Amino acid sequence: MPGTLYKKLFDLELLKRAWHLSRASARTDFIFDCYRYSDFAFNLEDNLKSILHSLKTGTYHPKPLLKIDVPKSSLTVRPGSVPEIEDKIVTFAIIYLIAPILDKELPDTVYSYRLKAKPDRDDIFEDKEVLEFTFLKKKTIQKRIQIIEPWYGQWPKFDSAVRYAYEEEGYNYLSVSDISAYFENIHLDILRDKLLKYLPNEQKLVNLLISILEFWTWRTHEGKNLGRGLPQGNTASSFIANIYLLPLDRAFKTFSKKYDVKYFRYMDDVKILSKEENVARSVIFRMNEVLRDIHLNIQGSKTVIYRDKEIRDELIDERLDDVNRIIVSFEGKTKTLNKEEVKEYVTKFKKAYQGIKKRNFTIKGKDLRLFRRILTGLTFLENNMLVERTLKELPNNPDYRLMNSAIRYFRCFPAKKKISNEITNFIKSPINLFSYQEAQMLLCIRYFKEYPKKIIEYARNIYHKKDDDKHWYIRCQAILLLSYLPLQQKTVVSLQKHYNVEINIEVKRALVAPLCQLEQENQYNFLREIVFDPIPKISRLARMLIYLREKEDIARKEINDILGNYDEIRIMDTFYKLDVIKHSKSNTVKKYLYKMLKRKRRFLTHTHLKNKVNKMIEFLE
């Protein structure tokens, strides 16, 4: 039946599933969403119905991507981008519909972004019950809603399959290749043809997907549409990119019938094992031919033929295997470990680190992968063994993966002033070149118990800069850092003046957090004004905050969500809501907030958070 899948798109339950997937994916976005989509969730059903209406009436149109260059260890960058939440929901919904059909076309030797063979079933929940919840835990989403296998499940399978073919099946040549700027060079016309080949009756659905991607495609400085490029960093794009290489998969399925080869692929990482040198060379030529047909090129510097023992060096890193085994042995059990057990694991990590310890230059390649994995293990154990080395490494190695590992690691030691001081020194130094790295470091600092005076002053100087001085993401993080402080009213009023002239939507949105510290009447007037903002990201946020002021049941629920546990980071991230609730129309709410804050205060360790709580208690008294 023509357009069956397209009709299924107009289903509120499908959009709810897509919402959960979109929100869960925010954890891995290149850009940190300070409000974590809470404004969208606040009136979720109506917001989803609005998307549904736009799809049904043909008025849906994607919004521009949020972009930032993300550095790699080689001092090069990849174009990082994040779609708006509405566009995430629509693309996830489309993938949800087409994945079961397209995945069948992929051979078993492709391991990236595959459909779950048998989605797990959780007896506790029925589908409809799950979908009633605004927020779901990650495990529930993975079990009940996510249909694509996560990378951390598929990559080890890919790695194991290649190793097995080498170690057990007698292959002594390994042809390895990578595609040059893969995501940036995916041609949408070719992609459309590929999709229609497998979805011949779904022209409307395919055209909708392609129209979204075309809006996001790379353009020249003059604005000319190049007709190629997918945004990187999200599951939907990755699944589509996986399908684009079906011609390569098909070619090597035919090739393997003629020659004795083993073909494996994880996205654009291709490994092919053979038993003869001439075949190993032919593999590269054949791959290049196929890729040229779909307007791609192999990356010469990463195209290599390994022989005999070289293969072992390429495929097998026993050091990393050992570290992975150590982590698996205690993962999820850290709270039950005694001091001696922790000490024993730390000793094992020290031994694994010895091979890296003597390197005076930037850590790269396998050593970098090993270093990051050791950091992960020490993060679980909350051991500071590699704090000094990590601080030394970051200025030389801007790789975003190392940066993200370091942030998770540093957050284990919020009282360690040396970390925040060293980060501050780096941010203010001439070698601070990458906007992404600076923004992430500012994000990291706000979770420390004390902020260096230098970084507070630095953040104050940033927020009023013009757009061409600092990337908007840096400015957002500087503003959010200030919002964690109990601000004087003259500072807050100054920020409000800046809000009124600011043109960047993301910066304006970030400014709402510190502006929640406005005095009662000024705060109310500010929120009533921005609730009519034509930009949904602003008006949604304002609407949520007004409801927190005016609705007793909503305010009490939010107080319980924020203060009902002892997670200081969560309290800090959502304290702007409490700044609004303290001006509630309901005296009952104010009394309840007062009681909960007094109960919570004695457990707090973060200096700035303590000061904010004390200030709020004093106000409520």
N, C-alpha and C positions, 0 to 999 in steps of 0.2 A: 504493500500500500504506500503510495507516494507521501513523503513528509511525515511519517509516523513519529519519528524521533523529534522532529520540529514541534509537533503538537504536544509532545510530552514535556517540552521545555516550559510550557505555560502551566506549571503545577507548583503551588505554594510549598508543598512538602519537599519537592526537589530543591527549591531555593533555600529552604531551611537546612537541608543537608549541605548544600554548597556554602551556606553561611558558616557552619561549623568547621568545614574544611578551610575556608578562607581565614577564619580567626586563628585556627591552629597553625596555619602557615606563617602567621605574623611573627612567630618566635624565630624563624629563620630569615626574615626579611633583612635586606642590607640596611634599611632605614628603620630606626626604632620609633614606633608609634607611641607617643607619651600617654595617650588615653586608651590604648589597647582596644579600640573599637567599642568602648563602653557606651559612648553616645549613640552609636548605631543600634546596639543591643537594647538600649533603654526603651525604645519603642519599636522593637524588632519586627513584629508582624506588619505594622503599617509601613515601615521602610521597605520590607520585602514586597508588600503589595504594590508599592509605588514602582519598584523595579518591574514587577509582573505587568503592571499596566503599560509601562513604556515599551515592553517587549511585544505585548498584544497589539498595541496601536502603531507600532513601527516608529516610535519616537525615541527609542533608546539610542544613546550615542555615548561612546566611551570618553573618558576624561584623559588629559595628558598624564604621562607617567611621572612619578617622582624619581629624579635621577641624581646619581652621584658616581663618580669614578672610584672604583674599588681597587686598591693597590695589590699587586702580587709581589712575591719575593724577589723577582728580577727587576724591580723598580718600574715595571710597566703597570698598566691598569686595565681592568675590564669594565665595561659600562654597566654599572649596577643600576637597577631600576625596580620600582615597586608600583603596581597598579593601585588605583583607588579601590576601596572596599566593594563598591557596587560592581565594578568591572571584574574584580576577583570572583565575586559570587556568580556572575553570568558565565565567565570562562570555566569555572569549576563545574557549573551545571552542565555545560556543553560536553566537557570531558567525561563527566559522569555518564552521559548518554552514549557517547561514541566509543569510549574505551573498550567495552566488551566486544565490539565488532572488530576494531582495528588491532587489538592485541593478538587476536587469532592469526593475524598475518605475520607476526614476528616469529622467527625461529627460536627454538629452545636455547640457542647459544647467545642470544641477546639477553642481557641481565639488567639493563637499566629501565626503571620506571615501568615495570610490568604489572599487569592486573593480578590481583590476589587470586590464587587458584581456588581457594574456598574461604570466603570471608568468615571469620570466626563469629560465633553466635553467643551472646551473653544472655543467659537465662533470666537474669535479674530484670532486664528491660525488654519491653516490646518496642518495635520501631516507633509507633506513634507516641509512646510515652517518652522515649528519648528525645524526639523532636519537639516536645513541649518545653524542654529546658532551653533557656537563653544561652547559658554557658554549660559546656560539657568538659569533663576532664580529658586530658590527652589520651589516656588508655581507652576510655570509652569511645572516643572518636576513631582511634586506630582499629578497634575491634568491630564497631557497629556501623561506621559511616565511610571511613577511608577505603577506597577500592584499589588504590595503587600501593604496591609494596614500597616501604621506606628504603632509602638508599643504604642505611646501615644493615639492612637485611639482605639486600641484593649484591652489594659490592663484595662481601666475603664469599658469596657463592661464585661470583665471577672469578675472583682470585683463586679459589679452590679448584675450579674447573680447569683453568689454565695450568695450574701446578700439577694436577693429576695427569693431564695429557702429556706433560713433559716428563714426569717422574715414572709413570707407569706404562706409557704406550710407545716409548722409544723414539720420540721426535727430538732431533738434535739441531734444528734451525728454528729461530723465532723471528718473525717479521713483525716489527712494532711500528705503528704510525699514529699520527694525530692529525686532525683537520685544522687547517689554519683559520682562526677566528670563526669558529663554527656557527655559533648563534647569530653573529652579525651578518653572516652571508647566506642564510636560508632565504631562498627566493619564494615569495608568496604566490606567484602565479604557478610555479612548479608544485608548491605545496597544495594549492587548490586542486590542481589536476590529480594529484595523488589521492587526496581525500575523496574526491568524487568517484575515482576508480573503485574504491571500496565502499562508498556510500552513494551509489548512483541515484537513489531516490530522495536524497536529503540535500538538494541544492540550496534550499532556503537556510538550512542550519549551517551548512558549510560556508555559504556566502556571509552569513552573520559573523561567524568566527573569523573569516578572512578580513572582513571589514574592520573588525576590532583590531586585528593585528596590523592592518595597513595604516590605521590611525597612529599606531605606535612605531611604525617603521622608521628607520634611519633616514634623515634628510640632510641635504647640503646646507651650507650657511645661507644660501639664497632661498631655502625652503623647499627645494625640489625633492619630491618623493622618490627614493631610490628603489622602492619595491622589495626591499629585503630587510631581514633582521627580526629576531624575536627577543623580547625582554628576558633577561637572565635572573635566576634566583627564585623561581616558583615552580611548583609541581605541574601546573597546567602547561606552561611553556615547555618544560622538559619532556613531558609526554608527547607533545606535538613534534618536538625536535627529534625524538626517537623514531617517530613514524617516517620522517623525511628521509632517513637512511635505509628504508626498505629496499630500494634498488641495489644497494651495496650488499645487503643480506641475501637477496635473490641471486645476485651474480656469483657470490661465493658458495651458495648452495649448488649451483651448476658446476662451478670450478672444482669443488670437492669431489664430484662424480668422476672427473677426469684425472685429478691428481690427489694424492694422499695428503690431505691437509686438514687441520683442525682450526676452525674459524670461531673467534669469540669477540664479542663487542659489549662495552659498557659506554653508552652514549657515543661520543666520537673517539673514544679510546679503543683502538682495534689491535688485537693480537692474533697472529696466525702462525701455527706451528706446522713445520714440514720436515721431510727427511732428506731432501736433496737441495743443494745450494741453488741450482738453476730454478727450481720451483720457488724457493724463497725469494729470489729476485723477481720472478714472474708475478708473484703475489703483489709486490709493490706496483709494478707496471699496470696490472689489471685493476687494482684499487684506484690508481690515478685516473685511468680511463673512465671508470664508472663515475667517479666524483666530478670529473669535468662535465659529464653529461647533465649533472644537476647543479652546475655552476659553483663547484667547490674545489679546493686544492688541498693536497696533503702538505703538512708542515715539514719542510726539509730537515730542519734541525732536530726534529723529534722522530724522524723516520730512520730506523736502524735495523740491521740484520744481526742478530746475536747467534753465536755458534757454541755448541757444547757447554763448557763450564760457564761461559758468559751468560748463558740463559739462567743458570742458577743465581748468579749475582743480580740479574735483573728481576727475577720473579720472587726470589725468596730472601726475606730479611729476618733472620732468626732472632735478632735482637728485638724487633717489633713483635714477632710472634710470642716471645717470652713475656714481654710487657703486657700484651693483650691477655695472656693466660693469667698473669698476676691480677689484673683488674677484674677479670671475670670471676676469679676465686673469692673476691670480697664485695663485688658490686651489689648494692642493695642491702648489705649487711653491716655497713660502717657503724651504725648506732649500737650494735651489739659487740663490737670489737673492744677488747681490753687494751691497756697501754702496751703490754708486751707484744701483742699481736700487731698493733699499729707499728711499733718499732721494727718488727720483723719485716713487714711490707715495705717500710721506708728504706730499710737496708737493701732490699732487693732492687728498689728504684735507683738507689745510689750506685749500685753495681752496673745497672743498665745505662746509667748516665756517663760512666767513665769514658766511653768511646767518643763522646761529644765534648767532654770537659776541657780537653786540651786545645780545641779549635779557637783560634784567635779571630778568625774571620766570620762573616755572616753564616749562620747555619742554613744549609740548603739541602734539597733533595731528600734522600732517605733519612739523613740526620735530623732534618727539620720535622719530618713526619714522626720520627721517634721521640724528639723533644716534646712536641705537642701532646703525644700520647702519654708520656711521663707526667706532663703537667696535669692532664686529665686525672690520672691516678692520684697525684698529690692533692688535687682539688677535692676529690672524694674523701681523702684522709685529713684534709685541712692542715697539711704540713707545709711549712715555709721554706723547705730546703732550697728551692730554685728561685726564690724571690729576687735575689741579687743578680743571677744570671739572666733572668727574664727582663729585668729593668735594663740591663746592659745590652740585651739583644734588640729590644724594640726600636731604638733609634736607627739601628743599622738595617733592620728587616721590617718593612712596613706591611708585609703580607697580612691580608685581612683575617686569614684563618688563625695565624699566630696571635693577632690582636684580640680576636674573640676568645681564644683559649686563655690568654693572659688576663682579660677582664674577669672571666669566671674565677680564675685563680686568685687574683688580687682581692676580690670581694670576700674571700674567706678570712681576710686579715684587716678588718675595718679600722682597727686601732693603730696600725703600723704607719706612723707618720712618714717614714722614709719613702714608702711607695708613693704617697700623694705628693711629697716634696719633689721626688725625682720626676714624676709625671709633669708636674708644674714646670720644672726647669726645662724639660724637653719641649713642652708646648710653647714656651717663650723663646726657644732657641732658633737659630737660622736654619737648622736641619729639619724643622717641622715643615714639610712640603705638601703632604697629602691631607686634603680636607676631611676625608673619611677617618683617617687615623686621629686627627685632632678632635673631631666630634666624638668619637668613641672614647677617647681618653677623658674628655669632659664628662661624658656619661658615667664613666667608671668612678671618677672622683666624688660624685655626689653621694656615693654609698659609704664613704669614709666618715668616721665619727667626728673628725675635725677637718675643716677646709683650710688650707694655707691662705693667709691673707693675700698673697700675691695672686692666687687663682680667683679669689672673689673680686679683686680689683680688675683683673683681666676680663672676667665675665661682664662686669659693669661697663667696661670700655667697649665691649663687643656689641651689646644689644642695640646701641643706637647707630651702629655703622651703616653705611650705605650698602646696597646689594653687591656692588662690585668689589667691596673690601673683603668680605668673608662669605663663604658659601652659606646658603640659608640653613643647612643642616647644622653647621657649627653654631650659628646664631640661635637656633632652637635649643641646642644643648646648653649654651651659656645662660639663656633665659630660664630654662628648667632648673639649672644649678642654683640660680638666685631664688627661685620659688621655694626651695627647700629651707631657706633662711626665714626667720621672723623679720619681716621687712618693716621699716618705718613708713608712715603714711606718705611722707613727701616723696619717698622712693617709688611707692606704688602709684601715686598720682603722676609721677614722671613717666612711668611705664605706660600708663593710660594715654598720655599725650602721644607717646611713641606709637601705641596701637592705632590711634586715629589717623596717622599718616603712613603707616606701614602698608606696602603693596603686596608683599609675599604672603600668600594664604597660610603656609605652614608656620611662618614666624608669628603671624597674627594668632593662629590657633595655640601655639606654645605660650603666648603672652596671657592667655586666659587664666592659666594656672596661678601665676603670681597676682593677677588682678582679682582673684577670689579673696585676697586679703584686704580689699577695699572696705572702708567702714560701711555700716549697714545700709544707709540710704544711697550712698554712691554705688555700692555693689548692686543694689536692686535696680537702679537706673541704668547701669551699664549692661546688666543682663537683659533687661527689657528692650534695650536698644538693639543689641546684637541678635536677639531672637528673630528679628526681621531681616537679618542679613541674607542677601540672595544666594550666598555660598552655603550649600547644605552642611558642609563640615563645621561651619561656624554656628549656624542656627540650631543644628541638632544638639551641639554641646551646650548652648545657652538654654535650650528647652529642658534638657536633663537637669541642669543646675537650678533652674527656676522651680521645677517640680520638687527638688530636694528641699528647697526653702518652704514650699507651700503645702506639700502633702505629708501628713504625719506618718502614715503607714510606710511610704516609700523611704522617708528619712530614717525611721527606726531600722528598717531592713538594711539600709546602707551602713549604718553605724555598726550593726552586728557583723556585716561582711568585712568591714575594715578593721574593727577592733576586737573581733571575736577570737582571734588567735594571737600568737606572739611573733608574727613575721614583720620585723621592723621595716624591711624594704617595701613590702606591700603598703604599710601605713604611710611611709614617706611618699610613695608614688601616687597615693590617692588622698593625701591630706587636703588637697585643694577642695575636695567635696565637703570635708568637715568644716573648712573655712566658710562654706556656704550654709551648711546645716546649722551652725551656731547662731545664725540670724533667722532661724525658723519662726514661723508664726505661732507655732505650738510651744507652750511652756513645758508641756509633758516631754516633748522631744529634747528641749534644752536640758531639762533635769536628767533625762536618760543619758544624753551625751556627756554631761558633767560626771555622772556616776561611773560610766565606762572609762572615761579618761583618767579619773583618779585611780581606778582599779588597774589600769594599764601602766600608769606612770612609773611605778616602782620596778618594772621589768625593763625599762628602756635604757639603752646604753649609748645611743647616738646623740651627741651633744646638741646639735641643731634641732633634732626632733624633740628632745626634752624641753628645749627652750620654747619651741612652738606649742607644745602641749601645756607647759606651765602658763604661757601667755593666754592660751584659750581657756584654761581653768580659771584664771584670774578674771577674765572677761565674763565668764558664765556666773561667777560668784557675785 
